[in-house]
Amino acid sequence: MLGEHDHEIGELLRFAVGLVPPELLDDDVLDHLDHEEWELVLDLLGELAGNTWQTPRYWALLAEAATQLEADEAWFRWRCVESIQGLLRVELTLSVDAEPLRARGERPAWDLTGGERRLAALWIETKPTLGPGERATARLRPFVPQAWAHLGRGDVITLHGRSPGTAKVVEKVPPRP
């Protein structure tokens, strides 16, 4: 129990709950909130479905709650940026001669189907490291989102560097207006 900061963490999480569309709000979330089970509430709020209703404020509140709980806030900060500049999910397959690729912290170069290389931060969703010849769903956060605007579902892009591979776009949510 965190003691003196419980009240502030509860407020942050209640503010975040207030931003959730009523049809997505589960009674479990409210029950855990009433019982001050902050870590569980944070996890449940971080896993709610949808990409268009979640605002930067929502993700910032969850990131701050994670910080106050001394939990990893990286996922919530990543989603905060996604809520501003859009979501780009890919099915990434590394070449068999690739070096293992860490799930977070990589900023590789990509060929966007025209010889032009662009950088994007990478977040592999399902495993801590992707090995040679392996496949996983990943999120890309382009440094210059406008340069990636032409991509759509089904497009294939090429990963360059010490861990070469290909990625097929499986989901794209445009940036907020």
C-alpha positions as CSV (number, residue, x, y, z in Angstrom):
1,M,0.0,0.0,0.0
2,L,1.3,3.4,-0.9
3,G,-0.4,5.3,1.9
4,E,-0.4,9.1,1.5
5,H,-0.4,9.0,-2.3
6,D,-3.4,6.7,-2.6
7,H,-5.8,9.6,-2.8
8,E,-3.9,11.2,-5.7
9,I,-3.6,8.0,-7.6
10,G,-7.3,7.3,-7.2
11,E,-8.1,10.8,-8.5
12,L,-5.9,10.2,-11.6
13,L,-7.6,6.9,-12.3
14,R,-11.1,8.4,-11.7
15,F,-10.4,11.2,-14.2
16,A,-9.3,8.5,-16.7
17,V,-12.4,6.5,-16.1
18,G,-14.5,9.6,-16.7
19,L,-13.1,9.7,-20.3
20,V,-14.1,6.1,-21.1
21,P,-17.3,5.8,-23.3
22,P,-20.0,4.3,-21.0
23,E,-20.5,1.3,-23.4
24,L,-16.9,0.3,-22.9
25,L,-16.8,0.7,-19.1
26,D,-16.8,-2.6,-17.3
27,D,-18.3,-3.0,-13.8
28,D,-15.0,-4.7,-12.9
29,V,-13.2,-1.5,-13.4
30,L,-15.5,0.5,-11.1
31,D,-15.5,-2.3,-8.5
32,H,-11.7,-2.4,-8.4
33,L,-11.6,1.4,-8.3
34,D,-14.0,1.4,-5.3
35,H,-11.7,-1.1,-3.6
36,E,-8.6,1.0,-4.4
37,E,-6.9,-1.7,-6.4
38,W,-5.0,0.8,-8.4
39,E,-2.6,-1.6,-10.3
40,L,-5.6,-3.7,-11.5
41,V,-7.5,-0.6,-12.5
42,L,-4.5,0.7,-14.4
43,D,-4.1,-2.6,-16.3
44,L,-7.8,-2.8,-17.2
45,L,-7.9,0.8,-18.4
46,G,-4.8,0.2,-20.5
47,E,-6.4,-2.8,-22.2
48,L,-9.7,-1.2,-23.2
49,A,-10.6,-1.7,-26.8
50,G,-10.6,1.1,-29.4
51,N,-8.2,3.6,-30.9
52,T,-10.4,6.6,-31.7
53,W,-11.9,7.6,-28.4
54,Q,-8.6,7.4,-26.4
55,T,-7.3,11.0,-26.1
56,P,-3.8,12.1,-25.3
57,R,-5.2,13.3,-21.9
58,Y,-6.5,9.7,-21.2
59,W,-3.1,8.2,-21.9
60,A,-1.3,10.9,-20.0
61,L,-3.4,10.3,-16.9
62,L,-2.6,6.6,-17.1
63,A,1.1,7.3,-17.6
64,E,1.1,9.6,-14.5
65,A,-0.8,6.9,-12.5
66,A,1.8,4.4,-13.5
67,T,4.6,6.7,-12.5
68,Q,3.0,7.3,-9.1
69,L,2.6,3.5,-8.7
70,E,6.3,3.1,-9.6
71,A,5.2,1.0,-12.6
72,D,6.5,1.1,-16.1
73,E,4.7,4.0,-17.9
74,A,6.3,3.5,-21.3
75,W,3.3,1.7,-22.8
76,F,1.0,4.6,-21.8
77,R,3.4,7.2,-23.1
78,W,3.6,5.3,-26.4
79,R,-0.2,5.2,-26.7
80,C,-0.4,8.9,-25.9
81,V,1.7,9.7,-28.9
82,E,-0.3,7.2,-31.0
83,S,-3.5,9.0,-30.0
84,I,-2.0,12.2,-31.5
85,Q,-0.2,11.0,-34.6
86,G,-2.2,7.8,-35.4
87,L,-1.7,4.1,-35.2
88,L,0.4,1.9,-37.5
89,R,0.4,-1.8,-36.7
90,V,2.3,-4.3,-38.9
91,E,3.0,-8.0,-39.1
92,L,6.8,-8.0,-38.9
93,T,8.9,-10.9,-40.2
94,L,12.7,-10.9,-39.7
95,S,15.0,-12.4,-42.3
96,V,16.6,-15.7,-41.3
97,D,20.0,-14.0,-41.2
98,A,18.8,-11.1,-39.0
99,E,20.2,-10.3,-35.6
100,P,17.6,-10.5,-32.8
101,L,15.5,-7.4,-32.5
102,R,14.5,-6.0,-29.1
103,A,10.8,-5.3,-28.6
104,R,11.4,-1.7,-27.4
105,G,13.9,1.0,-27.9
106,E,14.7,0.3,-31.5
107,R,14.4,3.1,-34.1
108,P,15.2,1.3,-37.4
109,A,15.1,2.6,-41.0
110,W,12.3,1.4,-43.3
111,D,11.9,1.5,-47.1
112,L,8.4,2.8,-47.7
113,T,8.0,1.3,-51.2
114,G,10.0,3.7,-53.2
115,G,13.6,3.6,-52.1
116,E,13.2,6.4,-49.6
117,R,14.2,5.3,-46.1
118,R,12.4,6.7,-43.1
119,L,12.8,6.1,-39.3
120,A,10.2,4.8,-37.0
121,A,10.3,3.7,-33.4
122,L,9.3,0.1,-33.0
123,W,7.2,-1.7,-30.3
124,I,6.9,-5.5,-30.7
125,E,3.7,-6.4,-29.0
126,T,4.0,-10.1,-28.2
127,K,7.6,-10.9,-27.2
128,P,10.6,-9.2,-25.6
129,T,12.9,-10.1,-28.5
130,L,12.2,-11.1,-32.1
131,G,14.6,-13.7,-33.4
132,P,15.8,-14.5,-36.9
133,G,13.0,-15.8,-39.1
134,E,10.4,-15.0,-36.5
135,R,7.2,-13.1,-36.9
136,A,5.2,-10.8,-34.6
137,T,2.8,-8.0,-34.5
138,A,4.5,-4.6,-34.0
139,R,3.6,-1.0,-33.8
140,L,5.5,1.7,-35.6
141,R,5.8,5.3,-34.5
142,P,7.2,7.3,-37.5
143,F,9.4,10.2,-36.8
144,V,7.7,12.1,-39.7
145,P,4.2,10.7,-39.8
146,Q,3.2,12.6,-43.0
147,A,5.9,10.6,-44.9
148,W,4.0,7.4,-44.1
149,A,0.5,8.7,-44.9
150,H,0.3,6.9,-48.2
151,L,0.6,3.5,-46.6
152,G,-2.6,1.4,-46.2
153,R,-3.7,-2.0,-45.0
154,G,-1.9,-4.7,-46.9
155,D,1.1,-2.6,-48.0
156,V,4.5,-4.2,-47.4
157,I,7.5,-2.2,-46.3
158,T,11.1,-3.3,-45.8
159,L,13.1,-3.1,-42.6
160,H,16.8,-2.3,-43.0
161,G,19.9,-2.5,-40.7
162,R,21.4,-5.4,-38.8
163,S,17.9,-7.0,-38.4
164,P,16.4,-6.8,-41.9
165,G,12.9,-8.0,-42.7
166,T,9.5,-7.1,-44.0
167,A,6.4,-5.8,-42.5
168,K,2.8,-5.9,-43.8
169,V,0.5,-3.2,-42.6
170,V,-2.4,-4.8,-40.7
171,E,-4.0,-1.7,-39.1
172,K,-3.9,2.0,-39.6
173,V,-5.7,4.7,-37.7
174,P,-5.2,8.2,-39.0
175,P,-3.9,11.0,-36.9
176,R,-6.4,13.1,-35.0
177,P,-7.6,16.2,-36.8
